[in-house]
Amino acid sequence: YFIFIDLGEIHSRLLDHRPIIQGETRYFVKEFEEKRGLREMRVLENLKNMICETNEHTLPKCKETMRDNLNQVLLRLQAANDSVCRLQQREQERKKIHNDHLIASEKQQILQWEAFMKEQPHKRAEVDEEHRKAMERLREQYAEMEKDLAKLSTF
């Protein structure tokens, strides 16, 4: 029986480290909480102050600045939109005038071509007539030359 008690005591002293580990753990937690607790309290206090400063001063100032700038941006966008609309309207008018001019020019060319084609038979008739008269004159001239040649060959 004493052997078991001695063995239990030897076992607890050599192999059972729970009391030592528990003591060390309690000491570590106590030190950690003391050192870190104050630091975290300061961090939390700084965060609280920063949040209050942001809510009271920075956010209203940002809202006001944003509202002013957005109004200016909106006015500029509206002006740019109006300018673009005017430019598009001018471009459409210019294209319409250009297309109307092209159509008028095309009609004029068609009329000129038709007049040219109507005039061609008359001009061809004139040319044919001039050619016929020239051929007639040449025939007469050659006939005269043949007569003169015939007179000369008889001598």
C-alpha positions in Angstrom: 0.0 0.0 0.0 2.8 2.4 0.8 4.4 1.6 -2.5 1.3 2.9 -4.3 1.3 6.1 -2.2 4.9 6.6 -2.9 4.4 5.8 -6.6 1.5 8.3 -6.7 3.6 11.0 -5.1 6.6 10.3 -7.3 4.3 10.3 -10.3 2.7 13.6 -9.3 6.1 15.2 -8.7 7.9 14.0 -11.8 5.1 13.7 -14.4 2.2 15.8 -13.3 3.0 19.4 -14.4 -0.5 20.7 -14.2 -0.1 22.8 -11.0 3.1 24.4 -12.4 1.5 25.1 -15.8 -1.7 26.5 -14.2 0.4 28.8 -12.1 2.4 30.0 -15.0 -0.7 30.4 -17.1 -2.4 32.5 -14.4 0.8 34.7 -14.1 1.0 35.2 -17.9 -2.7 36.1 -18.2 -2.4 38.6 -15.3 0.6 40.3 -16.8 -0.9 40.2 -20.3 -4.1 41.8 -19.1 -2.4 44.5 -17.1 0.0 45.5 -19.8 -2.4 45.2 -22.7 -5.5 46.4 -21.0 -4.1 49.9 -20.6 -2.8 50.0 -24.1 -6.2 48.9 -25.5 -8.0 51.4 -23.3 -5.9 54.2 -24.8 -6.4 52.8 -28.4 -10.2 52.6 -27.8 -10.2 56.1 -26.3 -8.3 57.5 -29.3 -10.7 55.7 -31.7 -13.7 57.2 -29.8 -12.2 60.7 -30.1 -11.4 60.2 -33.7 -15.0 59.0 -34.5 -16.5 61.9 -32.6 -14.2 64.3 -34.5 -15.2 62.7 -37.8 -18.9 62.8 -37.1 -18.9 66.4 -35.7 -16.5 68.2 -38.1 -15.1 66.1 -41.0 -18.4 64.6 -42.3 -20.4 67.8 -42.4 -17.4 69.6 -44.0 -17.1 66.8 -46.6 -20.9 66.8 -47.2 -20.9 70.6 -47.8 -17.8 70.4 -50.1 -19.3 67.5 -52.0 -22.6 69.3 -52.4 -20.9 72.5 -53.7 -18.7 70.5 -56.0 -21.5 68.3 -57.3 -23.6 71.3 -58.1 -20.7 72.8 -60.0 -20.0 69.5 -61.8 -23.8 69.2 -62.6 -23.8 72.8 -64.1 -20.7 72.0 -66.1 -22.2 68.7 -67.4 -25.4 70.5 -68.3 -23.4 73.1 -70.2 -21.3 70.4 -72.0 -24.5 68.6 -72.8 -26.1 71.7 -74.3 -22.9 72.3 -76.3 -22.9 68.8 -77.7 -26.6 69.1 -78.6 -25.9 72.3 -80.5 -22.9 70.7 -82.3 -25.0 67.7 -83.3 -27.8 70.0 -84.6 -25.2 72.0 -86.6 -23.7 68.9 -87.9 -27.1 67.5 -89.0 -27.9 70.8 -90.7 -24.6 70.8 -92.4 -25.1 67.3 -93.6 -28.6 68.2 -94.8 -27.3 71.2 -96.8 -24.5 69.0 -98.2 -26.9 66.3 -99.2 -29.3 68.8 -100.8 -26.4 70.3 -102.7 -25.3 66.9 -103.8 -28.8 66.1 -105.0 -29.1 69.4 -106.8 -25.7 68.9 -108.4 -26.6 65.4 -109.5 -29.9 66.6 -111.0 -28.0 69.4 -112.8 -25.5 66.8 -114.2 -28.4 64.6 -115.4 -30.0 67.6 -117.1 -26.7 68.6 -118.7 -26.1 65.0 -119.9 -29.6 64.8 -121.3 -29.1 68.1 -123.2 -25.7 66.8 -124.4 -27.3 63.6 -125.6 -30.1 65.5 -127.4 -27.6 67.7 -129.1 -25.5 64.8 -130.3 -27.7 63.8 -133.3 -27.8 67.4 -134.5 -24.0 67.8 -134.2 -23.5 64.4 -135.9 -25.8 65.6 -138.7 -23.7 68.8 -139.0 -20.4 66.8 -139.1 -21.9 64.4 -141.6 -23.0 67.3 -143.8 -19.6 69.0 -143.6 -18.0 65.7 -144.4 -20.3 65.2 -147.3 -19.6 68.7 -148.6 -15.8 68.2 -148.2 -16.1 64.9 -150.0 -18.0 66.6 -152.8 -15.5 69.4 -153.1 -12.7 66.8 -153.2 -14.5 64.9 -155.9 -14.9 68.0 -157.9 -11.3 69.0 -157.3 -10.1 65.5 -158.4 -12.5 65.6 -161.4 -10.9 69.0 -162.4 -7.5 67.6 -161.8 -8.3 64.5 -164.0 -9.6 66.8 -166.7 -6.4 68.9 -166.5 -4.4 65.8 -166.5 -6.3 64.4 -169.5 -5.6 67.6 -171.4 -1.9 67.4 -170.5 -1.6 63.8 -171.5 -3.0 64.4 -175.0 -0.2 66.7 -175.8 
